[in-house]
């Protein structure tokens, strides 16, 4: 099943992938001809890139160029969905503070015996990833200029 987040953005990414990737790598990644990809990239038709193919293209683009444009588009779409709900910087700050506290407790617990095993390391890495994603989400919302609904209704200086 495919889902169009933004046909124009998806089409631009597909065209960019077609132009960047060697034809053989492109074909190996998605098992489609260049012509078929150009048809999918045409935003006036009803075709869309499958999630599996987007992951495959991102995999090759990451390997060759360190880029994951389809993943980035997916993250932007998810941020757009979650940004429809009211939010406040204070609430986001509290959530970030909670994540930092969780990470600090985890590090302290894992440091009790003075040895960090692989499972503990992975758990700390996972918590760091959560903190990074929440921080990036807050930053994206601030950059996008989404007002704090509480502040918008506040008439006091």
N, C-alpha and C positions, 0 to 999 in steps of 0.2 A: 504494500500500500504506500502510495506517495502522498505528500502533503505540501502544498505550496505556501511558503511563508511570505515570500515576496518574489514574484516571478521575475521582475526586473533584476533584482540582486542575484537571484539564482542563475539567470541567463548570463549575466556579466561574469560570474564566477566560473561557469562552465566554459565560456569563451576564453577566459584567461587561462584556465587549465589546458584547453586545447592548444593555445598558442605557446604555453610554457613547456609542456611535456613532450618528450620525443614520442612520435607516433606509436612506436612499438610498446613503450611503457604505458601509454594511454590505453591501447587495445588490451594489453595484459591485465591492466587494473580493472577495467569494467566490461571486458568482452563485448565491446560495441565498436562499430566503425566510427571514423571521424565524422562521416556524413550523418550517422544516427545521432551523434552528440550535438552536431550543429542544429539538427531538427529539435532536439530537446532544449537547446539553448535559445530557440526562437520563442520569445514570450507571447507571440500571438497564437500559438497552438496550445493544445490541451495536454501535451506531454510534459512530464516532470521527471527529474532525476530521482532514482530510488535512494532511500537512506543507505542501503548497502553500497551502492555505487559512489555516493558522496563520501562515505568512509574510506572506500578504496582509493578514490582520488586524493583525499586528504593524506592518506598514508604515503602515497608516492610523492606528493608535494612536500610533505614534512621531511621525508628522506632526502629529497633533492635540494629543497630550498628552506627548510625549517618553517614552513607555513601550513596552517590548517584553516583555510578560508571557509569551508563548508561548516566545520565545527563552530567557527566564530559566528557565522550567520545563524546557526541553530541557537547559540547562546544569546544572541541579540533578540531572537524571536521569543525565547523564554523570558528574558528580562522584560520584554514588551508586555508579555502576558502578566507577569507578576507586578509590573509597574502600574497596572490598572487599579490595583487596590490602594486605598489611601495609606500613606506612610509618613513618618516623620524622622528627621535626622536623629532626634533623641532616642526613638525606638531602635533605630539601626545602630546607634552608638551603644545602647544597652546590650543588644544582641552581640555586637563585636566584643564588648567587655566580657560577656559571658563566655564566648569562645576563647578569649585570651585566658580567662581564669581556668577554664577546662584544660587548656594546653599546659598552663603552669602546674596544675595539680597532677596531670599525667606525667610531666617531666619529673616532678618531685617523687612520685610513686615509683617511676622507672629507675630513679637514681638511688633508691634505698640500698640496693646491693652493690652499687658502684659499677655494674656491668650492664650494657645495653645490648640485648639480644636482637635478632632480626625481627621478631614479631613486635617487640616494643618500638623498634625503629620505624617499622611500617605504620604502627598506630600513631606515632608522633607525626610522621609525614602526612598521614590522612587528616589529622587535626589541623596541621598547617595549611593543607589544601582547602579545607573548609573555611578557614580564616581568610585566606587569599581570595576565594570566590566571593565571600560576603563583602570584603573590602572593595573588590572590583565592582560588585553590583552597586554598592553605595556610591562609589566614584562615578560610575556610568550615569546614575540618576542625578547626581549633582551636576555633571557636565551637561546632561540633557536639560537641566534647568527646571526639573519638576519641583514645584513649590511645595512647601510643607502646608498641608491643608489647615492645620491649627494656626499657623502664622498668617495665612491668607485671610482668615476670619478675624484676626486680632486687630482691633482698631487702636489699641494703646501703643504709644511709641516705645 
